[in-house]
């Protein structure tokens, strides 16, 4: 059974491995480690049978939250893992006072765009050349709860 919990130090190797597999310019293990224990950060992991299948994160400032990462290992995609993580992330952030959410997503990432739209996010704007390797624009998506 899939469980979603807050990220701990024990999760860092699994999270860093997924990050390196999914992103062309991945965060380092230390980058994730530096977020642990910060009051204004929520990072969650999805695990089943001891295996980390995905993770997501958010930075909070006042009533605003920036979703920084939503990633699922490619072999575990299309199982609603990102959906369940995002639902839990938004719920926890709302409990902590977040009312306005923002994120960037590759313009070509239709699956992610559809997921975010399911939760009420809409395209607010576009950042030209935001992503590298490969170079691509990002949509800025926002949601107010």
C-alpha positions in Angstrom: 0.0 0.0 0.0 1.3 3.4 -1.0 2.1 5.7 1.9 3.0 9.4 1.7 5.1 10.8 4.5 7.3 13.8 5.2 10.8 13.3 3.8 13.5 12.3 6.3 17.3 11.9 6.1 16.8 8.1 5.5 14.9 9.0 2.2 17.6 11.2 0.7 19.4 8.5 -1.4 16.1 7.3 -3.0 15.0 10.9 -3.6 18.3 11.9 -5.1 18.3 8.8 -7.4 14.8 9.7 -8.8 15.8 13.3 -9.2 18.9 12.3 -11.2 16.8 10.0 -13.4 14.0 12.5 -14.1 15.7 15.9 -14.4 18.4 17.1 -16.7 19.7 19.5 -14.1 19.0 17.6 -10.8 19.2 18.9 -7.3 22.0 17.3 -5.3 21.4 15.0 -2.3 22.8 17.9 -0.2 20.2 20.3 -1.7 17.5 18.1 -0.4 19.2 17.5 2.9 19.5 21.3 3.5 15.6 21.5 3.4 15.1 19.0 6.1 13.8 20.5 9.3 13.1 24.0 7.8 9.8 25.4 9.1 8.9 26.9 5.7 9.4 23.8 3.7 7.3 20.6 3.1 8.9 17.7 1.2 6.9 14.5 0.9 7.9 11.0 -0.3 5.6 8.3 -1.6 6.8 4.8 -0.7 5.5 1.3 -1.0 7.2 -1.8 0.4 10.1 0.3 1.5 10.8 1.7 -2.0 10.5 5.4 -2.7 8.4 5.9 -5.8 8.2 9.7 -5.9 8.5 12.9 -4.0 7.3 16.5 -4.0 8.1 19.7 -2.3 6.9 23.2 -1.5 8.5 26.4 -0.1 6.2 28.6 1.9 6.5 32.4 2.5 3.6 34.0 4.4 0.5 32.7 2.7 2.2 31.8 -0.5 3.6 28.4 -1.5 5.9 27.6 -4.4 5.8 24.0 -5.5 9.4 23.1 -6.4 9.4 19.5 -7.3 6.9 16.8 -8.2 8.6 13.6 -9.5 7.8 10.0 -9.9 10.3 7.3 -10.9 9.6 6.5 -14.6 8.8 2.8 -13.9 6.1 3.9 -11.4 4.3 6.5 -13.5 0.6 6.3 -14.4 -0.3 4.9 -11.0 -1.7 8.2 -9.6 1.3 8.6 -7.4 1.9 12.3 -8.3 -1.9 12.9 -7.9 -1.9 11.5 -4.4 1.3 13.4 -3.4 0.0 16.7 -4.7 -3.3 16.3 -2.9 -1.4 15.7 0.4 1.1 18.5 -0.3 -1.7 21.0 -0.9 -3.6 19.8 2.2 -0.6 20.2 4.5 0.3 23.5 3.0 -3.2 24.8 3.5 -3.1 23.6 7.1 0.0 25.7 7.6 -1.7 28.8 6.2 -0.8 28.7 2.5 -3.6 30.1 0.4 -1.8 31.0 -2.9 0.2 28.5 -4.9 2.6 28.9 -7.8 4.8 26.6 -9.9 6.6 26.4 -13.2 6.2 23.5 -15.6 7.7 22.7 -19.0 5.3 23.8 -21.7 5.6 20.3 -23.2 4.7 18.4 -20.0 1.0 17.8 -20.8 0.6 15.1 -18.1 1.8 17.5 -15.4 -0.2 20.4 -16.7 -3.4 18.3 -16.7 -2.7 17.1 -13.2 -2.2 20.7 -11.9 -5.3 21.9 -13.7 -7.3 19.1 -12.0 -6.4 20.8 -8.7 -7.5 24.2 -9.9 -4.2 25.6 -11.2 -4.3 27.7 -14.3 -1.7 29.1 -16.7 -0.9 32.6 -15.6 2.1 33.3 -17.8 5.1 32.0 -19.5 8.9 32.2 -18.7 10.9 32.2 -21.9 13.9 29.8 -21.9 13.3 28.9 -18.2 14.5 25.3 -18.6 17.9 24.2 -19.9 19.0 20.8 -21.3 16.8 21.0 -23.4 16.1 24.7 -23.6 12.3 25.2 -23.2 9.8 27.7 -21.9 7.9 27.2 -18.7 4.3 27.9 -17.9 3.7 29.8 -14.7 0.7 28.2 -13.1 -1.2 29.6 -10.0 -4.0 28.5 -7.7 -5.7 30.3 -4.9 -7.6 28.4 -2.3 
